[in-house]
Amino acid sequence: MKNFENNSQSIVPQKIIFIISFFLIIFISITPKQVFALSPEWVGVPKSIYGEQVWDKKSLQRNRDGSVRVISKFIPKNKSEITQDIIYTMDINCFEKSFRDVAVGTDQLNNSLNNNSDWQDPNGDQLIIGVIGQVCNYKNWLESHIGF
């Protein structure tokens, strides 16, 4: 009987450690993904009379078709309830200097997807031309330095 009591007493602390470890693993695995998201590194292009455009250096991704995807933000010169910052997820074709808006919204969580967007010419829009130029230059730098 004495042997049984010693075994049951040594099992109790092991069970407690197991239970605590189990809940710790569960807690760590269900933390929100945004906690681990990188904060943006906005880069501005020359301003226009309408406002300014910035793009996030850390959001740059290569697409399968060779284009690049980046998050950019238009900040209007005059803000109101109607005119707010607009966040774009855009694909850029550096070879043709064209773009397409993949998603558009007032923040990154409330974007409207635009799955059927066609490639567009910037049509003289200096803000878009600036984003395309800077993103493509940065992409080329990444390719030559780290094999992006």
N, C-alpha and C positions, 0 to 999 in steps of 0.2 A: 504494500500500500504506500509505503514511504517513497518508493521509486516512482510510482505513478504521480504523486503530488509534485515531485521535483520536475518531472517532465512537463506537467501542465503549467507549472509556474514559469518555466523557460519559454514555453510556446506563446504565452500571453504577450510579452514584450515584442516578440517577432511579429505577431499579428498586428499589433498597434503600429509598428514601423511600416509594415506592408500597407496598411490602410492609409496612413499619412502619406506615404510615397505615391500611392495610387491617386489620391485626390490632388496632390501637387502636380503630377504629370497631367491630369485632366485639366486643371486650372491653367497651366502653362500652354497647353495645346489649344485652348479656346479663346485666347486673348485676341482682340481685334487686329486684323491685318494692317490697318492704317497706322498703328503705333510704329510699325517697322518701315513705313514708307519714307522715302527720302524727301526732305524738304526741297522745294524747287530752287533752282539757281537761275533767276530771270536775267536775260540779256536783252537790252533795249536796242532798237534800231532808230535811226533818225526820226524825230517827231514830224507830224504833218499838222496842217491847220485843224484837222478833225480830232487829233489826239495822238496817242502813242501806241506802239505795238511792241510787246516783249515776247520772248520765247524761252522755254525752260531747257537749259543745257542738259540737265539730268534726265529728261524724258526722251531723248533721242534714241530711236530704235530703227534697225534695218528691217525692211519688209522683204518678203520672198522675191518680189519682182524687181528688187534693186533700189526701189525708192526708199525714202526715210520717213518716219513718223515722228512728229514732235507736237508738244502742247504749246500753244501760243495764247496770248491774251491781248485783246484790244481794250485800251483805257481811254474812253472819250474825254475830250477836252472839258466839256461841260456835262456834269453828271446830274441826273434827276431820277425819278422813279421810272421814267421811260427809257432813259439812256443810262445803262449800267455797264460795268466791265463785262466783256463777252469772252468766254474761254472757247478756244477752238482746238480740236485734235485734227491736225492736218497731215496729209501725205504730201511729200515734195519729190518731184522728179528732177533731180539736179541736172541731168543731161539736157532735158527739154526746157528747164526753168519754168515748169508748170506746177500746179498744186490742185488738191481736192480737199474739201472739208469733210472729214469722216464723222465728226460729232461737233455740235455747237450747243452752248448753254451759258448760264450766268455763273455757274460754279462747276467743279469737276464731278460732283455727285448728281447734278441735274442736267446732264447733257442729252440732247436728242440725237440719236444715231442717224446717219445719212448714208445708208448702205449702197445707194444707187448713184452716188455722186460721180460726175464725169471730171476728167482732168480739165483744168481751166488755165488760160493765160492770165497773168496778173493785170492785164489791160492798163498798164501805166500806174497802178496803185503803188505808190512809193513805199508804203508800209509793208505790203506783201512782197514786193521786190526786195526790200531790205531783209525780211525774214528769210526768203529763199536764198539770197546771197550769203548771209551769215551762216545759216544752217549748212549749206553745201560746202562752204569753206571749212567749217568745223568738222564736218563729216570727212572731207579730204584729209584734214590734219590727223584725225583719228585713224584713218586708214594707213597713212604713211608712218605713224608713230607706234600704234598699238595693234594694227591689223583689224580694225573695226569691221 
